[in-house]
Amino acid sequence: MSNLQQFAATPRASVTRISTANTNRDGTGTIGTLFTGGASGSRVDDISIKATGTTTLGMVRLYRSLDNGSTWRLLKEVSITAITPSGTVQSFESVLTDLQWILPAGSGGTTALLGASTNNAETFDVMVNRAGDF
């Protein structure tokens, strides 16, 4: 094991659109794949969530899987507020910063993933803004 800091060598970003209602917190139901870990592991620092239309009170949930998405585990819930966007009212958005989430290198043919779901049938773009592979 190295005693030197290791930094992400290859910058990465990704986006997924979610819209299927999934009230489960146990990793079942519809979960969109947001980010796939690199062969040597990855780090995710910033994620933003942006609604594409009207929202009601609910949640967007973020998950991690270490086995190609076979088993998802809940990482974080983001509360969604009720907003009706217009020409003068912005749609819902949230930015999660300095997460420092590590996706380990895959082993035995598995890949680490980040996923997202929405509690209500409303459309969100979930974006990894700052990430990288080791």
C-alpha positions as CSV (number, residue, x, y, z in Angstrom):
1,M,0.0,0.0,0.0
2,S,1.3,3.4,-0.9
3,N,1.8,6.1,1.7
4,L,1.3,8.8,-0.9
5,Q,-2.0,10.4,-1.7
6,Q,-3.7,9.1,-4.8
7,F,-5.7,11.5,-6.9
8,A,-8.2,10.8,-9.7
9,A,-6.3,10.7,-13.0
10,T,-9.2,10.8,-15.5
11,P,-12.0,13.3,-14.9
12,R,-15.5,12.0,-15.5
13,A,-19.1,13.2,-15.6
14,S,-22.4,11.5,-16.3
15,V,-26.1,12.1,-16.4
16,T,-29.3,10.0,-16.1
17,R,-32.9,11.0,-16.4
18,I,-35.3,9.3,-13.9
19,S,-39.1,9.5,-13.9
20,T,-40.5,6.2,-12.7
21,A,-42.0,6.3,-9.2
22,N,-40.2,4.0,-6.8
23,T,-41.2,4.4,-3.1
24,N,-38.8,1.6,-1.9
25,R,-35.8,2.3,0.2
26,D,-34.5,-1.3,0.2
27,G,-32.8,-1.1,-3.2
28,T,-35.7,-2.7,-5.2
29,G,-37.8,-1.2,-7.9
30,T,-36.7,1.0,-10.7
31,I,-33.3,2.5,-10.2
32,G,-31.5,4.4,-13.0
33,T,-27.7,3.8,-13.3
34,L,-26.1,7.2,-12.8
35,F,-22.3,6.4,-12.8
36,T,-20.2,3.3,-13.5
37,G,-17.0,2.9,-11.6
38,G,-13.7,2.6,-13.5
39,A,-11.5,-0.4,-13.7
40,S,-9.1,1.0,-11.0
41,G,-11.9,2.6,-8.9
42,S,-13.5,6.0,-9.0
43,R,-14.4,8.9,-6.7
44,V,-17.5,11.0,-7.0
45,D,-17.5,14.4,-5.4
46,D,-20.5,16.5,-6.7
47,I,-24.0,15.5,-7.9
48,S,-26.8,17.8,-9.0
49,I,-30.5,17.1,-9.3
50,K,-32.7,19.2,-11.5
51,A,-36.4,18.8,-12.1
52,T,-37.6,19.2,-15.6
53,G,-41.2,20.2,-14.6
54,T,-43.6,20.6,-11.7
55,T,-42.7,18.7,-8.5
56,T,-44.6,17.6,-5.4
57,L,-43.3,16.8,-2.0
58,G,-41.1,13.7,-2.3
59,M,-37.6,12.2,-2.4
60,V,-34.8,11.5,-4.9
61,R,-32.8,8.6,-3.6
62,L,-29.1,7.8,-4.4
63,Y,-27.8,4.2,-4.2
64,R,-24.6,2.3,-4.6
65,S,-24.1,-1.2,-5.9
66,L,-20.9,-3.2,-5.8
67,D,-22.2,-6.1,-7.9
68,N,-23.3,-4.7,-11.3
69,G,-26.6,-3.4,-9.9
70,S,-27.8,-6.8,-8.6
71,T,-27.9,-5.4,-5.0
72,W,-28.5,-1.7,-4.5
73,R,-27.9,0.0,-1.1
74,L,-29.4,3.4,-0.1
75,L,-26.7,6.1,0.3
76,K,-28.7,9.3,0.5
77,E,-32.1,10.8,0.3
78,V,-32.7,14.3,-1.0
79,S,-36.0,16.0,-0.1
80,I,-38.0,17.4,-3.0
81,T,-40.1,20.5,-2.5
82,A,-43.3,21.3,-4.3
83,I,-42.6,23.8,-7.1
84,T,-44.6,24.8,-10.1
85,P,-42.1,26.3,-12.5
86,S,-42.9,29.2,-14.8
87,G,-41.3,32.1,-16.6
88,T,-40.3,33.6,-13.3
89,V,-40.1,30.5,-11.0
90,Q,-37.2,28.0,-11.4
91,S,-37.8,24.3,-11.2
92,F,-36.5,22.3,-8.2
93,E,-32.7,21.8,-8.0
94,S,-30.2,20.6,-5.4
95,V,-26.4,20.3,-5.5
96,L,-24.6,17.8,-3.3
97,T,-21.0,18.8,-2.9
98,D,-17.8,17.3,-1.4
99,L,-19.3,13.8,-1.2
100,Q,-16.0,12.0,-1.6
101,W,-17.8,8.7,-2.4
102,I,-15.4,5.9,-3.5
103,L,-16.4,3.3,-5.9
104,P,-13.9,0.4,-5.5
105,A,-12.3,-1.4,-8.4
106,G,-14.3,-4.3,-9.6
107,S,-13.3,-7.8,-8.8
108,G,-14.5,-11.1,-10.2
109,G,-16.2,-9.5,-13.1
110,T,-18.3,-7.0,-11.0
111,T,-18.5,-3.3,-11.4
112,A,-19.4,-0.6,-8.8
113,L,-22.3,1.6,-9.7
114,L,-24.2,4.7,-8.5
115,G,-27.9,4.8,-9.1
116,A,-30.9,7.1,-8.6
117,S,-34.6,6.9,-8.2
118,T,-37.6,9.2,-7.6
119,N,-40.4,8.6,-5.1
120,N,-43.0,10.3,-7.3
121,A,-43.5,9.9,-11.0
122,E,-41.8,13.2,-11.8
123,T,-38.8,13.8,-14.1
124,F,-35.4,14.7,-12.8
125,D,-32.0,14.9,-14.5
126,V,-29.4,13.6,-12.0
127,M,-25.8,14.6,-12.9
128,V,-22.4,13.6,-11.6
129,N,-20.6,16.9,-12.1
130,R,-17.2,16.2,-10.5
131,A,-15.7,12.7,-10.5
132,G,-12.7,10.8,-11.7
133,D,-11.1,7.4,-12.1
134,F,-7.9,6.3,-10.3
